[in-house]
Amino acid sequence: MKPDYTKRLFFLFTGMITIIALIYLQSILIPFVFAFILWFLIREVKTYLKKIKFVREKFPSWLLSSIASILLLSALSLTIKLLTDNIQSLSSSLPVYQNTISTITEKINAAFEIDLFAWLKDFSGEFDFAGILSRLFATLTSLFGNAFTVILYLIFLILEESGFSKKIKAIYPHPDEYQNALHLIRKVEKSIGDYITLKTLVSVLTGFLSYIVLLIIGLDAPIFWAFLIFLLNYIPTIGSLIATIFPATFALLQFAEFTPAVLILLIVGSIQLIIGNIVEPKLMGNTLNISSLVVLLALSFWGAIWGVTGMILSVPVTVIIVIICSEFESTRSVAIMLSENGEIKKK
């Protein structure tokens, strides 16, 4: 009994230390997680470049890594520049949009012939849309401010990549053990890489189609809202709902008309529904095989310790944990408990 008690106490103590470290070291860990995700995306771009025969034969590995990094970081730099301009434009216009609430409430009063003004005024006071957007702007600005740290981590991850196999060989000097360890690492790496790449592609597709819709409707700063939809698409179900409600609410404030808001709810909501329920399952299979309850708990946990950034990263981090646990016999039971249907994909 005593060894079991000691073991449980050790795991409890380790869990507490881990949570404390996640909270107090978030300024270090959040940029590292983003760098880790970018590193996997760069590896995937590099893999696709290698499929071109000329590139595979003529370009060394370090040059392919450099090309993939430049392509991805250039796209990110352009996106950040466009988003920064959009955020500045929206921030300066928020007081004007907030004033249209009185116009909207008057139209509701006239349409329903009920004095809803007082109730809606109280509701708008509790639901501070401008305040929520300001916090969202602050979160995104903070992420952009950490870009240098993310790139620094990314550079060291790429540099460490070349010597990683040598370290594994030093740990497992026996050829059979080395090959088994290398095979296992490559399986985990492929599973994580497939998930991150496919989820990112699906999110980009959702954001791009939503951008076209918002641009046609005439919503201000469509790039910002499309990027928000892209980010929130990493959060299943809840993220899609929030990503649709935000631009629809803003459309109500901008136009002081219900038609644009309803159109955004219907069209962007349909895009989310089709991609989330038809396109994404076909592309990803059972890669995202985690319980809905686990998704909700992960969302609450990571949101509590890392805020909005934690909510965005919650599901990718949880999926990575499930993938890693599923590849080891000692932790496969954890992956099964976290999975949706108890079935763990074996490659």
N, C-alpha and C positions, 0 to 999 in steps of 0.2 A: 504493500500500500504506500509505503514511504516514497519509493522511487517515482510512482505515478503522481503523487502529490507534488514532489519537487519538479517534475516535468511540467505539470500544469502551471505551477507558479512561475516557472521559467518562461513559458509561452505567454502568460499574462503580462509579466514584466517586460518582455520583448515587444509585445503589442503596444503597451503604453508608451515605451520609449520611441517606437516607430511613429506613433500618432503625434507625439510631442515634436519629434524631428520634422515631420511633414508640415506642421504648423509654423514652427520657428525658422525653418530653412526653406520656406516656399520661394523666397527671392532667388535662391540658388537652384532649387529643384524644378520650378516651372520652366525657366529657360532651357534647362537640360532636357526635360520631356519633349519640348518643341524641337530641340536640336536632334533628339533621338528619332522623332517622327520624320523630320526632314532628311536625316541620314538614310532612313529606309526608303524614302521616296527617291533620293539620289541613286541609291543602289538599283531601284527598279528601272529608272531612266537609263542607267548604265547597262542593265540587262537587255533592255529593248534595243539600245544602240549596238550591242554585240550581235544581235540577230542579223544585222547588215554585214554581209560577207566582207566587203572592202574595209569597213570600219574594224571588224574583228581581226583582220589580218594585218592591217597597217598601223592601227593605233594601240599604243601600250596601255596597260590598265590605269596607270596614274593619269594619263592624258584624258581617258574616258571619264574618270572621276571628276577631273577638272571641268570638262565640257558639260557634264550633267549638272555639276554644282552651279556653273555660270548660268546655264539655262534656267534652272529652278530659282536661283536667287535673283536673277534679272526679272522674272515674272513676279516674284514677291515684292521687289522694289517698286515696280510699276504699280502694282496693286496698292501698296502702302501709300504711294504718292497720291493716287486717285482718291483713296479713302480719306486721307488727311484733308484734302480739298473739300470733299463732300461733308465731312464732319464739321469743319470750320463754317461752311455755308449754313448747315442745319443749326448749329449752335447760335449763330447770330439771328436766325429767323424764328427760333422757338417762342419768344414772347409774343410775336405776331400771331403764330398759330394758336397759342393758348387763348388769345382773346376771341377766337372764333367759337369758343364753347358757348358763349351767350347766344350767338346767332343760331347754333345748332339746337339749343334748348328751346328757343322760340319757335323754330320750325316743328319741333316735336310737339310743343303745346298746341300749335295750330292744327297739326295733323290729327292728334288724338282728342283735341278739345278737353284736355285735362291739364290742370296746373302742375306740371312736372318740374318747373323751373327750380324751386327750392330743393327738391330731392336731388336733381341732377347737379345742382351747384354743390351740395354737400358731398355727393359722390365724386365729383371732379376734384374736390378738395382733398378727399382721402386718396383717390387714385391720381397721384401727381405724375402725369405722363411725361412732363418736361423733366421732372426730377429723375424719373427712371431712365430716360434717354441720356441725361447728363451723367449718371453713374455708368451707363453703358459706354458712353464716349470716353469716360475716364479709364475704364477697363481696357478698351481697345488702344487708347493712347499709351497706357502703361505697357501693354504688350509690344507696341511699336518701339517704345523706349528701351526695351530689353533686346532689341534686334542685334546690337553689338555683342551682347553676352551670348545670345543664341548662336550667332555666326562663329564666335570663338570656340564654344563647345563643339560645334559642327566640324570645325577644322581639326580639332584634336581627335574627334571620333574617326574621321577619315584617315588621319595619320596613324592611329592605333590599329586600324583595320589590317594593314599590311603585316604587322607582327603578331596578330592574334593567333594564327595557326601555330606559330612557334611556341607561344606560351602554352597552348593546349598540349603540344607535343612534350613540353617540359613537365607538365602535370601528369601526363599519361605516356611514359617512355616505352611501354610495351606496344608493339604495332597494332595488335587487335584492339586493345583498349583505346588507343588513339583514334583508330578508324571508327569505332563505335561512338566515341564522344563527338567526333567531327560530324558524323552522320546525324546524330541527335541534334546537335547545334544547328545544322543546316535545315533540318525539318522544322525546328522552332522558328528559325529565321525566315523560311519560306512562308510559313503560315502567317506570321506577323506581317511580313511584307505584302502578301496577297490581300490581307484584310485592310491595311492602311491604304494601299494603292487603290483598291476597288471602292472603298468607302469614300476616298477623296474624289475619285472620278464621278461617283454618283452624286456627291455633294456639289461638285463643279457643274454637272449637268443641271441639277435642280436650281442652283443659283443663276446659271446662264439663261435658262428658260424663263425664270421669274423676272430677271432683268429686262428681257424683251417685253414681257407683259407690262411691267411697271413703266417702262419707257414709252410704250404706246398710250397708256392711260395718262401719262404726263405727270407722274409723281416726282416731286423734287428729290434729288440725290438718289437716283435709282441704283447707282453702283454701291452705295452704302447699304441699302436694304437688301440687295442681292448678296452682298458679302455676309450680312447678318444671317440671311437664310442659309448660305453655304456653311457657316459656322454651326448654327443651331441644328443643322441636319445631322450632325454627329450624335445628337441626343435623340433617340428613337421616340416617336409618338409625341411626347411633350414638346420637344424642340420644334417639330413641324408645326404644331398648333401655335406656339408662341411666334414662330417665324412668319406665320400668316396673319396673326392678329396685329402685330406691331405695324406693318405697313398699311394695313386696312384702317387702323385707328388714326394713323398719321394722315391718310387720305381724307378722312372725315374732318380733321383739323385744317388741312390745306384748302380743300375745295368747299367746305361747309355744305356739302351735298352727300346724300346717301349712296347715290349710284356708283361713283368710283370705288367707294369702300366695299360695296356689295360685289362689284366686279372682281376686285382683288381677292376677296374671300372665296369667291366661286372658282376663279381661274387658277390662282396660285394654290388654293386648297386642292383643286383637281390635279395639278402638277405634282404636288406632294403625295397625294393619294396614289396616283398611277405609278410614279417612280418608287415610292416606298413599298407598295404592295405587289407590283408586277416586275418592274425592271430590276430593283435591288435584290430580291430573292433569287431571280434567275442568274444574276452575275455572281452573287456571293455564296449561294448554296446555304449550307448550315454553318458558315464561318461565324456568323453572329448568333451563336446558339447559346444565349444566356437567358435566364428566367426574367420575366417582366418585373417580378418582385425584387430581384437582384439589381435590375436596372434602376428601379426607384430608390432602393437603398444606396446604391452607388452614387446616384445623382445627389441624394441628401448628404451623404458622407463627404464626398469631394467638394460639393458646394459649400458645406459648413467650414471646411478647412482652407479652401482655396478660392471661395467666392464664385463669380461668374466663370472665371477661367477654369476652375475645378469642375463646374457643371459641363463645360464643353469637352473637357478631357476625360470625364468620368467613365463613359462607355468605352472609348478606345483603350484606356488603361485597364479596365476590367476585362475586356476581351483579351488583351495581351496576357493578363494573369491567368485566364482560363486556358489559353493556348499553351502557355508554358507548363502549367500544372498537368494538362492532359498528356504531355509527352513523358512524364515520369511516373513510374509505378507507385512510388511513395505518396505522390500528391494527386493521383488520378481521381481519387474519391472526392477531393475538394472540387475538381473541375466538374465532376458529375453532379454534385450538389448545386453548383452555380449554373449548370446548364438548364435549358428550357425543358427538354424532354428526357434527360438522363442518358442521351446518346452522344458519345464523344467520337468525333471523326478521327479515324486512324488512316494515315497515309502510308 
